[in-house]
Amino acid sequence: MTAVIAHRGPDANGFYVGDGIGLGHRRLSIIDLSTGDQPLANEDRTVWVVFNGEIYNFAEIRAELETVGHRFRTHSDTEVIVHAYEQWGDRAVDRFRGMFAFALWDEPNRRLLLVRDRLGVKPLYYCVTSSGVLFGSEIKALLEDPEVPRDWSADALDAYLALTYVPCPQTIYRAVSKLPAAHLLVAERGRVSVRPYWDLQFSGGGNPAREEEYLEQLDALVSESVRLRLISDVPLGAFLSGGIDSSAVVAAMAGTCAGRVVTTSVGFNEHAFNELKYARTVAQHLGVEHHEKILHPDIADLLPRLAWHLDEPFADSSAVPTYYVSQAAREHVTVALSGDGGDELWAGYARHRVEQWELTARQWLGPVGAMAGRIGALLPLTLKGARSLRHLALSPAEACARKHAYGQFESGSRGALYSTDFANSVRSADPFASFRAAYEACGSPDPLDRALYVDVKTYLVDDIMTKVDKMSMAVSLESREPLLDHKLLEFAATVPAALKLKNGQSKYLLRRLLERRVPKAIVDRPKHGFEAPTGEWLRGPLAPMVDGLLLDGRLRDRGVFDHRVVAGLWREHREGRQDHRHRLWSLVMLELWFRQFVDRGGARVADGTRAFPPSLEAAADRRAPGVSGQASGADEAA
C-alpha cells in the first residue's frame, strides 16, 4: 500500500503494526527533517498517528499544550496532533489551521479516527470490508488489498460524464468512498460513522458601504495566510500565471519573505494558451527570481501516466499544465504556493455573472420567466443566451447545478451517447443532487452567495483540489493554497456579493487589493483559465491514440456507449465540423482508466509499459507486508 504511493513521499517510509491496527506512511520531508518520521506516538505509545499535510499554527498549539503539562520530543507539527487529541479529543481539529488528512489510533479505546481538512486540500479515501476499515491518500493504495472489490459504479460514471469528475463522497468504485472535506470518520466497537466538524456560513448580510473596511481586512488576512504558509525547512516558492490570484499570493510573499521569492510559470507554443508575458511583468515588478518554460509536451506519452496518477476518471484538461508547472517548480523548490481558491469565494467564473443575470431576469419577468424558459427550450444551444433562457424554467437551485455541466455531456446528450442497457441502469441517477442540496443549505438568501457555497462544497474540492494534489504529488511537490485558509474564507463569506461581482467585474475586492501591489494592466486584463490546446492535440498528436481508444472495439464491448455515436463525435471533431474537444477528452480519459485499472488491474497502461515513473518502478514492484486486523491504511505526509 505504501510502495504504490511512493511518489507522494520519496524521502522515507514507516510502519506501525499493533493489535487490530496497521499504519503505513510515506514521507516528503518539509518540517523537522531529522525527527519528524512517522507513524508517531505519544509517550506511552497508546495514541498513534499518520499525517499528510501541514498544520501552520502548530507552534501556537504546542505552546498551549506545554502549559498544561504535555511534553514533546520532536519539533514537528505531527506530534501536536497526538497531544491535542489527548487534551481535547475529536474537537482538537477545531484548533488546527492548515491542510491535513490524518489517521489516529486510540489503542486503549480501540478507536480509529480519520480526519480531512475543511476545504479538502488533502485527499482521504476509505473502504469498509468484512475485515475492517482501509484508508489511504490514493485509491490505488486501497486496491493493493485483494479484499477491496473493484466493481465500478454506473451512477459514478454517469456523474463523471456530466461533470468531468466523480463527485464526493462517491468514487468510481462502488466499495470505495471519499471522506468529505470538513468531515471525520470514527470506527469503534464494530461501527463506522462519518460526521461534519465545520461548515462555511454565508451571512447574506454585510454593507457594501463598508468597502474600505472590508478591503483592509482582506489585505491583513491574505498577508497572514501567506505568512503562515512560508514555514518550511526546505526550498519554497510559488506558481505564477500573472492572473489575479497567483499575483496576489506572490505579491504578499514578496512583502513578507526575508529572502528572494522563487516563482515558476509555464506556457504552450500556441499563443492563445500562453500567459508567460503577464507572469513576467508581475515577476519583474515584484523583483522575484522567476523561472519560465515553454512546453513541447509528448502528450500521447503523458496521458496514460496522468490517468494512473488520477486513479479514477478525471477530465479537467488543465491537469496537463498543472502537472508541467509542478514539474518545472520541483527543479527549484520542494514547496510551492498557489493561487487556487480565488475564483470560488470571490466570484471569478463566468457562471457567477450568469447567475446574477438570471436573478435580474427572474425579478423583472416574475411569473412570465417560466414561459420565457419554455421558449428558450425551443432555441438551439448554439444561440447565445439560449441556455440561460432555458434556466428560467428551472428552480434557481437546479439552474445553478446545471451550469456545472456546461460544455460537457448534458442530460440529453448523455442519454443519446449510452447504450440502451446502460441508459436503463442509470435512469434514476442524479449527478446534480449534491449541487441542489448545497444551494438549498446555504444560509444566505442571495443567489450569488448560494452559487459560491455550491462551488466550495463541490467543484472546488472534487475538481480543483483533486487536480492540484494529484499533479503536484506526482512529482513529489507540496502545493499550499493561501487563499483557502479557513479564516480567510470565513471572512469572505461575510463580504456582500456586491463587492465580489460589481458592475459585471468579477473578484472586485480582490482586484482592488492587487491594485496596491502590481501594475493596473495586470489587474484589468481579462480572465484566462489555465487551459491547454486539447482540440488541436486531439486532431494532431493524439489522433492515433484516440482512434485506438475509441474505435478498436474495446470501448464498444464494455456495453456503456452506442459506438456509432462515439464514432460520430470523433469524426465531426477530427474533420473540423464541430468542436467536441471537452466531450472527447472525457471519453479518452475514461477509456484510459478502464484499460489501466479494470482491464489490467492498474499495473500497466494501454501501450503495455509500466505506468509508474521509472525511478519508482522498483519501489512499485515491492509490496508492504499484509496486515490483518480492524484497520489498515497508507498515507503520506509532509
N, C-alpha and C positions, 0 to 999 in steps of 0.2 A: 504493500500500500504506500509506504513512504518512498520507495525507489521510483515508482512511476510518476511521482510529482517532484523528483529531484531538481528539476529546473526552477522550482519555486524557492528552494533552499539549498544551494550547492555547497555551502560552507561547512555544514556539519549535520549529523543526524543523531537521534537519541531515542531510547525506548524505556518505558516502564511497564512491567507486567506484574500484576498483583491478583489477588483473589477476586475474580469476576471482572477484571478490567485489563485492557491493553491499550497503551497510549504510544503513539509514534509521532516523530517530529522531524522536519527538515528545516535547517536554519539558514537564513540570509542575514548575516551579521551586520547590524546597523548601530546598536547601542550596547555598551558594556561588552566589548569584543572578547574579553578574557574570561568572564564569569557568567555570561548570560545564557549558557546552554540549557536546553530543555529535553524532556519534561523536568519541571522544577517543583519542589515540595516545600512545605513548612518545616519547622524544626523537628517535629516528631514524625514526619513523613506520613501524616494522616490525611493531608489535603494535597492533591497533585493537579498540575495544570499544564496544558499545551496551548500556545497562544500565537496567533497570527495578527500582526498589525503593530500599532503604536498607541500608547496612552500618553498624550502630550503633557498632561498635568500630573504625571506620576510623582514628581519631586514634591509637589504640594501635598498630595495624598500621603506620601511616605512620611513627611514631617508630622502630619496629623496623627498617623498611626504610631509613630515613635513616642509621641507624648503620652500615649495610653499603654505603653509597655511592649509594643511589638519590636522585635529585633531582626535586622536584615543582614544577610551575608553576601549579597550581590548589590550591584548598582543598576540593575535592570528594572524596566517597567513591569516585566513579567512577575517578579516577586511581589509587587504591590497587589496584584490580583489575589494571590493566595491569602495575604494578611487582611486585605479588605473584606474578603469573604468571611474570614474568621470573625471579623469585627461586626460586619453589617449584614451578612448573609446575602441573599439574592439582590437586595437593594444596593449592594456595593456598586452595581453597574450605573446607578444614577449619578455617581460621582465621577465617572470616567469621561474624559473629553478626548475623543480620538476616533480611530478606525480600528476595529477589532472583531475577531471571531475567536472564541476560546472554548475549550472543553475543560471542565473542572470536576475532579473525582473526590467526593467526600467519603473517605473509606469507612469511618465509624458508622455512618448512616447508609452506606452502600447507595450513594446518590450521585447521579451524573447530571451535570448542568452544562448545557450548550447555550452560548450567547452570541448574537450577531449585532453589530453596531447599528446606530439609529438610522443611517442612510444606506445601509447595505454596501458600503465601500468594500468590505471584505466578505467573501462568499463562505457559505457553510451548507453542506449537503448532508442528508442523513437517510437512513433506511432502517425500518423496523422489521426484523426477521424473527423466525422461531427461536433463534439463539440469543437475541438481544438487539441492541442498537449499534449500528455502524455509522461513522461520520467522517467527513474529510473536507478539505479545501477544494477538491475537484471530484467530479463524478467518477472519473477513471480510477481513483483510489478505491472507491467502494466496489467497483466492478472486479477488483482483484480477488474479492471474496466470492467463491463459487455459489454461496447461498443467496447472493443477490440476484433476483430474476432480471433478465434482460428484455422482457416484453415491453414493447413500446406502446405509447398511448395514442389512439386515434384522435382523441379530443385535443391533446397537446400538439399534434401535427397540424390539425386544423387551425389552432390558435397561432402557431408559428407562421403559417402561410398568410394569415390576416395581419400579423404584427411585425414579422421578421425575427421574433424571438418567442420563447416559451415563457409565459407569464408565471410568476411566483403565486402559490407555492409549488406548482407543477414543475416537473422536468419532462423530458421526452420519454423517460422510463416510468412505467406505472408505479413501481415499487420505491422509487427514489424521489425525495422531496427537497425543496429549498427551504431552509429556515428563513422566514420573512425578516426583513430589516426591522430593527427595534423589537425583536422577539427573543424569548428564551424558551428552551426546552428542558424539562425535568423528567428524568427516568428514575423511578424508585418504586420499590415494593411491587414490581411487575407491571407498573403503569407508566405510560408516557403522556405528558401533557405539554401543550405549547400555548404561550400567552404573551401579549404585548407588555412592554415596560415603559414605553414612551410614545407620544404622538405629537405631531406638529399642529398647533392651534392657530387657525386664522381667525382673527377677531372680527373682521368685517367693519371695523371702526377706523380710527385714525383721522387726522385732519390734514388735508393737503396744504393748508396754510402754514403748517409747521415744517415746510420743506427744508429750510436751512438747518433746523434742529435734527431732522432725520439724516441729513447729509453728514453732519458732524458725527453722529452715532455710527453711521455706516463706515466712515473713514476710520474711526477708532477700532471698530470690530474687525474690519479687514486687516488692519495693521497688526492687531493682536493675534488673529488667526494665523497669519503668515509667520509671525514671530514664533509662535508655539511650534510650528512645523519646521523650523530650522534646526531643531535639536537632532544631532547626528554625530557619530564618531567616524563617519566615512564621507567621501566627497558628495556634495549635494548641489543640485542645480534646478533648472526649470525648463518646461516646454514653452516655446514662444511662437505663436502664429501671427502676431500682430493684430489680433482681434481684441475686442473689449475685455474679455475675461482674463486671458493669459497676460495681456498687457497690464491689467490692474494688479495681478499677482506679482509679476516681475517688478513693477514699479514699487510695490510695498517691500519686496525683498531688497531692492537697491537702497531703500531708505532705512533698512534695518541691519543688513549684513555687515559684519566688520570687514570681511574680505570682498573680493570681486565676485559678482554673481555670474554663474556659468549658464548659458541658455542654448537651446538646440531647436532648429527648425528643419523641416523637410518640405520639398515640393516636387511635383512631377514636371516633365518636359513640356507637357501641354499647358499653354498659357492660362486657360480657364481653371486649372487645378494647381496653381502655383501662387502662393501668398508670400514668397520669400522677401519681396521688396518691402512689404509692410512690416514684417518682423525685423528686417534690417534697419528700417527707420526708427523703430522703437528701441532696438538694441543700441544704436548709435546715440540716440537722445539720452538714454539712461546710463550709458557708459559701461555696459556689461561685456563680458567675454563671450562672444556669440559664435556659434558653430552652425553652419548650414550645409545641407546636402541635397543635390538634385537626384531624384530616384530614377533608376532604369530597371524596374523590377522584372525578374523572371517569374511572372505571375502564375504561370502554369505549374511551376515547381513549388511556389509558395502556398497556394491554396490548400492542397492536401495537408500540409503541415499545420496551417492555421485551423483547419477543421479538426485535427487531432487535439490541439490545444483548447479548442472551444467546447469539446465534449458532447455537445448536442447541437442540433441545427440552429444557426445564428446567421442572419443575412444582412446585418448592418455593414455595408461595404467600407465604411470608414474604419473598420478594424484593420484594413490593409495599411493605410498611412499611420494609424496608431501603432501598429507593430514596428513600422520602419522608423518612426520618430523615437520610439523606445529603444530600438537597437542603436540608433545614432547617439542617443543620450548616454547609453551604457558605455560607450567608448570613453566617456569623460567623468561620469558620476555613477553612484550606486543608488541615489535617491533623487527623484525629480518632482517638483511641484507642478501641478497642472491647473488650468482654469475651468475645469469641469464643474458644473453646477450653477453657473451664472444664468443660463437661459431658463432653467426650470423655476427659479424663485423670483426672477426679475423680468419675466415676460419677454423672452428673447426670440421665440419662434413665430413663424408666420401664422400658425394656428391660433396664437393668442390674439392677433389682430382680427382674425376672422371671428373669434369668439366675441370680441367687442362689437363687430359689425352685426352679427346675428342678434345680439342683445338689443342694439338700437332698432333693428328691423322688427323684432318681436314687439318692442314698446310702441313703435309707430303703427304697425299693422294690426295689432291686437288680434281679435278672432279671425281676421282675414289672413293672418300669417299662415295658418294651416292650409288654406286654399291655395296660397302662393306656393307652398311647399308641394302640393299635389301637381300644380302646373309645372314646377321645376322637375318633377319626376318624368315629365314628357320630353324634356330637353336633353340633348346629348351632353355627356360629361365633358366633352371637348370644348364646350361653350363656357367661357369664363364666367364664374359666378353660379353656374347651374347646381353645383354640389351644395353650396351654401343655401341656395334657394330651397333645395330638397330638404335640408336640415330643419327648415321652419315647420315642416310637417311632423317632426320628431320632438320628443321631450328634450329639454335642454341637456339632461344627463346623457341621453342616447346620442344626441348630436355631438357632444363633447367627445364621447367614446369613439364615434366613427371617424373623427379627424385623425385618430392614431393609425388608421388603416389606409390613409390616402396614398395612392401610388402603388399599393400592394394588391393582393388578390382580395378585393372586396367581396361581399357576400354573394352577389350574383355570379361574379367571375370564378369564385371558388367552386360553386355548385356545378358550373359548366366544365370545370377542369377535372372533377372527380369521376371515377368510375361509378356505375350505378350502385354497386355493393358498398363502396366506401362512403358514398353520399348518404346512403341509408344509415350507416353506422354512426355518422356524426350529425344526424338530423337534429338532435336535441342539444348539440354543442353550442356554447355561447362564449366566444372569445372575449366579449366586452363586459361580462358580468362584473368583474373586479373594477373596471373603469366606472361603470354606473354606480356601484356601491361606494366608491371613493367620492364621487361627485356628491352623492346624497349625504355622505357622512361629514363633509366639511361644515364647520360651524358658521362660516361666513355666508351671508345672502348674496354677495357679489359673485356673478358668474365667472369673472376672471380669477378671483381668488380660488374658486372651486376648480377651475381648469388647472391652476398651478398646483393645487393639492393633488389632483389626479396625476399630474406629471411626477410629483415627488413619490407617490405611492406605487407607480407603475413603471413608466418609461425610464425614469432616472435610474432606478435600481436594476431593472431587468435588461435594459439595453446599455445605457451609458456606463454604469459601474461594472457590468459584466465585461464589456469590451475593454475598458481600461485595465481592469485587473488581469484578465487573461492575456492580453497582448504585452503588458509590461512584465508580468511574471514569466512569460515565455522566454524572455531574455534576462531574467534574474534582476530586474529593476524594480525598486519600490516607488510607486506613484502616490503622492499625497495631494489632497484636494482642499485647500484652504477655504474655498467658497462654500464648502459643505460642512464647515464647523457648525455644530448644532446650536450654539449660542447665536451665531450669525443668522442662521435660518429662523430661529425663534424671533429674532428682531425683524427679519424680512417679512414674516407673517403678520406683523403689526403695521407695516407700512401700507398706506392706502393704495389701491390699484391705480389710482390716478397719477401716482408718482412712479409707477413702473411702466405703464403704457400711456404716453401723453401726446396728444395731437398726432397719433399714428407712429410715434417714435418709440421703439422698444427699449427696454432697460434704461429708462430715462435717468433715474437716480444714480445708477452705476456709471452711466456716461458722464454725468456731472462730476462724480468723484474722479474719473480718469482725466477729465479736462484739467485738473490741478497738476497732472504729472507728465502728460505726453502731448505731442502736437495735436491740435484740433482736427487736422486732416485724418488722423487715425481714428479719432472718436466718431467722426461723422461718416466714415466710409460704410457702404452697405455691408450687411452681414454676409459672410462667405463660410459655409459649413466646411468641415474637414472631409472633403469629398475626394473621390478617385474616379478616373475615366473609365468606369466599368462598361459603358456602352461600346467604346472603342475596343477595349480588351476583348469583349465577347465576340465582336466581329473579326478581331485580329488574332493576337497570340493565344487566346483561349478557345478559338473556334474548334480546333481538332479535339480538345478535351470535352467541350460541350457536346460535340457530335457523339463522342463515345459515351458520355454520361447519360444523355437524354435519349439516344436513338439506338443503342446497341441491344435493346430488348430487356435488359435487367430492370430498368425503371418500369417498363410496361408490366413485367411479370410480378411486380410487387402488388398489383391489384388496387393501387391507390388512385391512379390517374387514367383518364382517357388519353391514350398515347397519341391519338390524332390531334387533339387539342394542343398537347405539348409540342408536337412537331410543327404545328401551325404557328405557335408563338415564336418558336426558334426561326422558322423560315421567314416570317414577316420582319423580325428584327434584323436578321442577317442580310436580308435584301434591302434594308433601309426603308421599308414601307411603314413600319410602326416602331415606336420606342418602347420596348418591353424590358429594358435593362434591369429594373428592380425585380420584376417577376422572375426573369430568367436567373438572376443571381440567387434568388431564394431557392429555385429548383436545383441549381448546381450545388449549393451548399448542403441542401437536404440529401442529395444523392451521394455526395462525398461522405456525409455522416453515415448513411446506410452502408456504404461499401467498407468503411473502416470499423464501425462499431457493431454492425449487425452481421454483415456477410463474413467478416474476418475477425470479429471479436475485439476490434480495437487495436490489434498489434501491427497491422500493416495497412498501407494506403493503396489507392487504386492501381498504382504502377508496380505494386509488389515490393516496394522498398520499405524499410522501417520508417515509421512516422516520427521517431524521436530524432532530435538533433544529434549529429554524430558524436559529440562529446558526452552525450548522455546515454548512448546506445548500450554501453556495458552496464551502466547503472540500471537501466530499464530492464535489462535481462535478469537482474538479481531481484529476488522477491523476499520481502521481510518474512520471517517465520510466522506461521499461522498461530493465532491466539484464540482459544475458545473462551467464552465467558459471557458475562452480561453485556459488556460493551467493549467495542474495539474501535480504534479510529486512527486517522492520519491527518496531520495538519502541518502547516509550515508557518514559521514566524520570523519576524524581524528582530 
